[in-house]
Amino acid sequence: MKKFYKYMSYSTLKHFINDPCLRVTPSSCQNDPFEFGYSARDVDYLNKASSSMKLGTHLSDYSRLHGIISLTTSKNNILMWSHYADNHKGAVVELYIDDDNPQSLFINNTGHNKPPFDYQDFIFDKVSYAKKRRFNGIESEDSLENIKRHYYFTKAKPWKTEAEYRFITPMNWINKILFSEAGYKRAIEITNYHPSAFIYHESSKLHELNPATLDMLPIEILERLWSQSNMNDTMFFIRLNNGIPGKKATRIGRIYLGCQANHDDFVSLLKNTDYEPRSIMGNYYKFLTDELCGVSKCEIDTDEYKLIFKPLEISERQDRRFD
């Protein structure tokens, strides 16, 4: 097992510990315009350089139907705390990934249109960093796998400090979809479903496609939701293996709260007994002994530009709040 980390805002953390899942961003919704590196000229070049005249088209089709989950090997990158953890007000979650079985991080959900995971259609690897974008190593039609890995796992050199690893996952692995109000209205038009097929979450102001409905969602409808989504209106997730009793051990480790996070609020959240069925809050707070476990907080080093991690403990002030 190797340790990887996911940076997130505090609001995302609260949802995560109630229902552990990671967001899958479609290829068309990346915030880096250089992501995946290829252009129409590259697609044309790949087609002309291949005997089938279709390698570039195959790359485009693969990109259209797959998304990305990004992780990192570093929990103390100050820039990433600022960019991805809401200016140190958020958190970093530790994840355990098996080198020989990386897909075990996820729950293998098998609904109506979700056959058992096709692991040949799944890639987990380290991102490399380069100056030039184009792939020039075409030797045969079998080069498609190398082409996919090049364009999906190569980024510009300025990103090198992020030490990124990523999952490339097929669209049909999705087992949770959330919508903003605008995304919900579009989803009603695309699916032609009655509003009762969606669950409204008052706390987040988001709509969720009912899990039972999602399990039966025709693949062509899922593809339309996927292809017509944007960064904020429609959000796709894959649930994590959070340690089903008697089966697999959890793949979710420590939580590191930012130096500017509301630590008291997080303790209050853990002490709240109104858990969701998939919640992992009980992994971090022991009611019988009134102790936190597996939670650390960041502090700013007094001499250097670095973060120090210390176990989070319940203060006397926090204890009095629950008397």
Wavefront OBJ file of the C-alpha trace (Angstrom):
o trace
v 0.000 0.000 0.000
v 1.178 3.503 -0.819
v -0.148 6.741 0.627
v -1.668 9.379 -1.621
v -3.482 12.584 -0.782
v -6.525 14.514 -1.963
v -6.805 18.239 -1.240
v -10.321 19.609 -0.780
v -12.297 22.525 0.617
v -13.886 22.266 4.052
v -17.401 22.069 2.576
v -16.259 19.168 0.378
v -14.700 17.457 3.410
v -18.034 17.558 5.256
v -19.721 15.810 2.339
v -16.810 13.396 1.962
v -16.953 11.996 5.496
v -20.708 11.488 5.169
v -20.430 9.750 1.793
v -16.809 9.047 0.779
v -16.403 9.579 -2.931
v -14.081 11.355 -5.345
v -15.141 13.617 -8.158
v -14.446 12.501 -11.717
v -13.902 15.434 -14.048
v -14.758 14.779 -17.717
v -11.963 15.426 -20.170
v -13.905 18.362 -21.616
v -14.197 20.125 -18.229
v -10.566 20.517 -17.189
v -9.458 23.944 -15.936
v -6.062 23.659 -17.655
v -6.486 24.439 -21.396
v -3.345 22.383 -22.110
v -4.768 19.283 -20.394
v -4.471 16.164 -22.590
v -2.111 18.096 -24.820
v -3.508 17.161 -28.214
v -5.099 19.452 -30.768
v -7.041 18.926 -33.995
v -3.688 18.965 -35.793
v -2.422 16.158 -33.547
v -5.523 14.070 -34.237
v -5.024 14.597 -37.965
v -1.334 13.659 -37.658
v -2.138 10.470 -35.729
v -4.747 9.452 -38.292
v -2.392 9.991 -41.220
v 0.512 8.229 -39.480
v -1.493 5.063 -38.706
v -2.322 2.287 -41.126
v -5.993 2.344 -40.141
v -6.160 6.153 -40.478
v -8.099 6.107 -37.187
v -5.616 6.347 -34.294
v -6.362 10.041 -33.734
v -10.093 9.396 -33.885
v -9.745 6.557 -31.359
v -7.869 8.939 -29.040
v -10.663 11.536 -29.349
v -13.335 8.915 -28.641
v -11.452 7.661 -25.591
v -11.043 11.200 -24.293
v -14.734 11.957 -24.783
v -15.869 9.003 -22.653
v -13.308 9.166 -19.831
v -12.541 11.409 -16.911
v -9.821 12.110 -14.381
v -9.327 11.825 -10.635
v -6.153 13.591 -9.518
v -4.141 12.745 -6.390
v -0.701 13.688 -5.120
v 2.079 12.153 -3.067
v 2.534 15.343 -1.013
v 0.436 16.544 1.903
v 2.548 19.597 2.718
v 2.646 21.515 -0.564
v 1.886 25.104 0.475
v 0.734 26.125 -3.010
v -1.671 23.182 -3.240
v -3.082 24.017 0.192
v -3.800 27.491 -1.169
v -5.170 26.446 -4.559
v -7.103 23.263 -3.756
v -7.866 23.486 -0.031
v -9.444 26.937 0.046
v -6.425 28.902 1.253
v -5.601 26.450 4.054
v -9.199 26.495 5.365
v -9.843 23.052 3.903
v -8.236 19.663 4.385
v -6.186 16.848 2.911
v -7.464 13.258 3.045
v -5.038 10.349 3.026
v -5.814 7.418 0.720
v -4.215 3.971 0.520
v -3.654 2.556 -2.946
v -2.497 -0.972 -3.706
v 0.165 -1.056 -6.440
v -1.121 -4.379 -7.712
v -4.810 -3.507 -7.404
v -5.294 0.296 -7.572
v -8.948 -0.039 -8.546
v -9.665 -1.479 -5.081
v -9.808 2.141 -3.914
v -13.316 2.222 -5.396
v -16.572 0.400 -4.751
v -17.371 -1.948 -7.617
v -20.920 -0.829 -8.281
v -22.835 -3.068 -10.684
v -26.158 -1.627 -11.750
v -28.339 -2.168 -14.837
v -25.823 -0.624 -17.229
v -22.744 -1.076 -15.043
v -21.090 -4.437 -15.656
v -18.176 -5.368 -13.391
v -15.363 -2.901 -13.836
v -13.490 -3.329 -17.111
v -9.987 -2.839 -15.754
v -8.532 -2.769 -19.257
v -10.419 0.496 -19.695
v -8.840 1.965 -16.569
v -5.416 3.521 -16.021
v -3.610 4.637 -12.869
v -0.184 6.165 -13.253
v 2.224 8.951 -12.416
v 2.128 12.224 -14.340
v 5.313 13.259 -16.132
v 6.212 16.810 -17.075
v 7.585 18.051 -20.390
v 8.013 21.061 -22.627
v 6.745 19.574 -25.893
v 3.247 18.143 -26.307
v 3.128 15.936 -29.420
v 3.570 12.157 -29.315
v 5.888 10.942 -32.071
v 6.399 7.282 -31.167
v 3.910 5.621 -33.540
v 5.164 2.190 -34.547
v 1.925 0.280 -35.148
v -1.776 0.258 -34.378
v -0.804 -1.108 -30.955
v 0.643 2.320 -30.190
v -2.795 3.536 -29.047
v -2.117 2.560 -25.423
v 1.146 4.500 -25.436
v -0.581 7.441 -27.110
v -3.316 7.517 -24.453
v -0.776 7.360 -21.658
v 1.265 10.159 -23.226
v -1.618 12.587 -23.603
v -3.298 11.717 -20.320
v -0.172 11.611 -18.173
v 1.946 14.455 -19.552
v 1.622 18.025 -18.334
v 3.597 21.239 -18.687
v 6.733 21.539 -16.546
v 5.375 24.344 -14.296
v 2.971 21.750 -12.764
v 5.848 19.519 -11.629
v 5.702 20.607 -7.982
v 2.253 18.987 -7.652
v 3.743 15.457 -7.865
v 0.493 14.252 -9.408
v -0.831 10.753 -9.932
v -4.148 10.220 -11.616
v -6.879 7.720 -12.354
v -8.351 7.669 -15.851
v -11.804 6.172 -15.433
v -14.550 5.301 -17.909
v -17.795 7.225 -17.764
v -19.857 4.175 -16.756
v -17.995 3.779 -13.452
v -19.966 6.730 -12.095
v -22.238 5.924 -9.129
v -23.221 9.399 -7.910
v -24.273 12.554 -9.785
v -24.972 15.960 -8.236
v -26.512 18.965 -9.977
v -26.677 22.681 -9.314
v -30.050 24.306 -9.976
v -29.064 25.010 -13.588
v -27.686 21.497 -14.026
v -30.837 20.002 -12.510
v -33.048 21.830 -15.028
v -30.865 20.610 -17.882
v -30.934 17.056 -16.478
v -34.754 17.117 -16.405
v -34.714 18.016 -20.109
v -32.110 15.382 -20.995
v -33.600 12.491 -18.999
v -37.260 13.478 -19.238
v -37.525 12.162 -15.674
v -40.051 13.362 -13.131
v -38.533 15.581 -10.397
v -39.184 12.742 -7.942
v -36.232 10.927 -9.535
v -33.969 13.508 -7.882
v -33.153 14.111 -4.217
v -32.730 17.706 -3.058
v -30.092 18.317 -0.390
v -31.038 21.454 1.508
v -27.650 21.786 3.236
v -25.702 21.987 -0.025
v -28.480 23.319 -2.315
v -27.676 20.489 -4.720
v -29.852 17.898 -6.444
v -28.788 14.249 -6.597
v -30.013 11.679 -9.076
v -31.629 8.968 -6.968
v -29.126 6.055 -6.692
v -31.783 3.535 -7.716
v -32.581 5.652 -10.777
v -28.889 6.003 -11.611
v -28.439 2.219 -11.485
v -31.110 1.878 -14.177
v -30.018 4.898 -16.245
v -29.610 3.995 -19.936
v -26.016 4.408 -21.012
v -26.973 6.803 -23.805
v -28.651 9.132 -21.288
v -25.603 9.006 -19.032
v -23.466 9.892 -22.033
v -25.627 12.946 -22.759
v -25.398 14.110 -19.151
v -21.642 13.546 -19.279
v -21.025 15.293 -22.603
v -23.273 18.281 -21.849
v -21.894 18.919 -18.369
v -19.651 21.776 -17.368
v -17.392 22.446 -14.404
v -20.063 23.548 -11.929
v -23.523 22.454 -13.112
v -23.115 18.663 -13.130
v -20.666 16.756 -10.930
v -19.838 13.060 -11.256
v -18.435 10.869 -8.475
v -17.172 7.357 -7.756
v -17.652 6.041 -4.216
v -14.660 4.796 -2.276
v -14.028 1.537 -0.504
v -14.602 2.662 3.084
v -14.219 -0.694 4.756
v -17.383 -2.737 4.548
v -17.465 -4.826 7.766
v -16.331 -8.389 7.194
v -15.033 -7.667 3.696
v -12.335 -5.244 2.638
v -10.348 -2.890 4.836
v -10.872 0.810 4.373
v -8.732 2.648 1.842
v -9.253 5.980 3.640
v -6.655 7.131 6.150
v -5.944 10.255 8.168
v -7.559 13.645 7.753
v -5.304 16.709 7.887
v -7.098 19.980 8.653
v -5.623 23.207 7.312
v -3.985 25.733 9.609
v -6.905 28.106 8.974
v -9.663 25.481 9.137
v -12.395 25.661 11.769
v -11.180 22.865 14.039
v -13.967 23.352 16.601
v -16.603 23.017 13.901
v -15.042 19.782 12.669
v -15.102 18.311 16.189
v -18.776 19.319 16.455
v -19.433 17.594 13.152
v -17.823 14.350 14.341
v -19.750 14.402 17.620
v -23.051 14.713 15.778
v -24.708 11.274 15.852
v -26.941 11.956 12.845
v -24.740 10.065 10.393
v -25.545 9.081 6.831
v -25.475 5.312 6.108
v -22.115 5.535 4.314
v -20.568 7.906 6.846
v -17.023 7.332 8.085
v -17.293 9.822 10.972
v -17.086 6.959 13.442
v -13.576 6.225 12.174
v -12.371 9.518 13.627
v -14.294 9.944 16.877
v -14.771 7.374 19.656
v -17.910 8.113 21.672
v -17.076 5.801 24.556
v -13.783 7.522 25.325
v -14.560 10.955 23.837
v -11.372 10.850 21.768
v -10.389 11.857 18.269
v -8.302 9.458 16.220
v -6.812 9.755 12.767
v -7.189 13.547 12.608
v -4.280 15.977 12.434
v -4.086 19.736 12.160
v -1.558 21.882 10.333
v 0.448 24.540 12.089
v 2.818 27.086 10.583
v 6.467 26.552 11.420
v 7.872 29.484 13.384
v 11.147 29.646 11.443
v 10.668 28.122 7.993
v 8.151 28.246 5.170
v 6.675 24.846 5.958
v 3.735 23.172 7.679
v 3.872 21.030 10.809
v 1.268 18.328 11.470
v 0.079 17.548 14.988
v -2.748 15.306 16.275
v -5.992 17.221 16.762
v -7.286 16.947 20.307
v -10.583 17.963 21.918
v -10.073 21.145 23.913
v -11.800 22.022 27.179
v -13.779 24.656 25.304
v -15.037 22.042 22.853
v -15.936 19.701 25.727
v -18.056 22.391 27.381
v -20.047 22.854 24.177
v -21.462 19.350 24.591
v -22.199 19.411 28.317
l 1 2 3 4 5 6 7 8 9 10 11 12 13 14 15 16 17 18 19 20 21 22 23 24 25 26 27 28 29 30 31 32 33 34 35 36 37 38 39 40 41 42 43 44 45 46 47 48 49 50 51 52 53 54 55 56 57 58 59 60 61 62 63 64 65 66 67 68 69 70 71 72 73 74 75 76 77 78 79 80 81 82 83 84 85 86 87 88 89 90 91 92 93 94 95 96 97 98 99 100 101 102 103 104 105 106 107 108 109 110 111 112 113 114 115 116 117 118 119 120 121 122 123 124 125 126 127 128 129 130 131 132 133 134 135 136 137 138 139 140 141 142 143 144 145 146 147 148 149 150 151 152 153 154 155 156 157 158 159 160 161 162 163 164 165 166 167 168 169 170 171 172 173 174 175 176 177 178 179 180 181 182 183 184 185 186 187 188 189 190 191 192 193 194 195 196 197 198 199 200 201 202 203 204 205 206 207 208 209 210 211 212 213 214 215 216 217 218 219 220 221 222 223 224 225 226 227 228 229 230 231 232 233 234 235 236 237 238 239 240 241 242 243 244 245 246 247 248 249 250 251 252 253 254 255 256 257 258 259 260 261 262 263 264 265 266 267 268 269 270 271 272 273 274 275 276 277 278 279 280 281 282 283 284 285 286 287 288 289 290 291 292 293 294 295 296 297 298 299 300 301 302 303 304 305 306 307 308 309 310 311 312 313 314 315 316 317 318 319 320 321 322 323
